[in-house]
Amino acid sequence: MPRKIKLVISGKGAGTDAPAVEDVLDQLRDYHDILKEVEGAVAEDGKRAIDWRIVNASRNSPLTFEFEAFPHEFAVSIDRRAESVVSATAVGMDALQTQSERPPYFNDKVLAKTECFFKRLTNGIDRAVVDYGGDLPTLLLTPQIVGAATKNIETILAPDSKPYVESGSVEVFVLWVGIDGWGKRLLSVRSRLAGDEFNCVVSEEAAKEIQTRQIGDVWRNLRAELTGKIHYNSLGRIRKVEAQEIRLFPPSDNLPDIGDIQDKSFTGRRRSEDFLERVRRGELS
């Protein structure tokens, strides 16, 4: 049975909790856009497979709308993708209330829409609830709650941290193969988890792996792991990669999603930096 998402909206006004028409429409539109953008980041091919439809709307106060996922193309199964999108959206929006860390699959477009969704609680809407059912966290927003959440988003979008370089690996989808104006081999790629797009300079040794593939492999969403120097604009934001090694993966429809790798109780609900600091001090084992 497909999961239904309930969005409850209350307004504020002289003697009524009925929200203004424009606030309801904007809130529905922003939440719909959040779901679409998260799907784009979650999807292996980056393409849309889900149509989100309102399957129920209450006439009682407060107003309640129910969203449900339907396949964009007839007879295409979207259950697994829809569950991944709903899970990533629920966990990400919940985390932004307490953490200034980018949730998985929340690229800048998702964060900007989420910020608008939150900020509307300070201008027109008095209460908003997103209920996903099951074991996913219910999102409860009030004017008193959203202040910290919007500051967390602003910190992620405009961090104080400086550019830096580190050695490591990142998993990507290859979007384009070519050379730059200086004759360097280039890959244009999209981060699988963050959804950000950036360029990768490929060493001669690493090129031996990629050059055995055909153009059609790129069109079929070639997945790869890049290892080398990772250049960041700021904390967690990759500007480019200098790849010394490229590991190519076969196409797969069974990639782990956010629900497979996430353990919400791993840090005991502490911020990650607080948890690591306590481990370093020997307070946790």
PyMOL commands that set and color helices and strands:
alter all, ss='L'
color gray80, all
select helices_A, chain A and resi 21-42+79-95+108-122+143-157+204-210+215-219+258-261+272-280
alter helices_A, ss='H'
color red, helices_A
select strands_A, chain A and resi 4-11+50-57+63-71+125-131+139-141+164-179+185-191+197-202+223-234+237-249
alter strands_A, ss='S'
color yellow, strands_A
deselect
rebuild
show_as cartoon
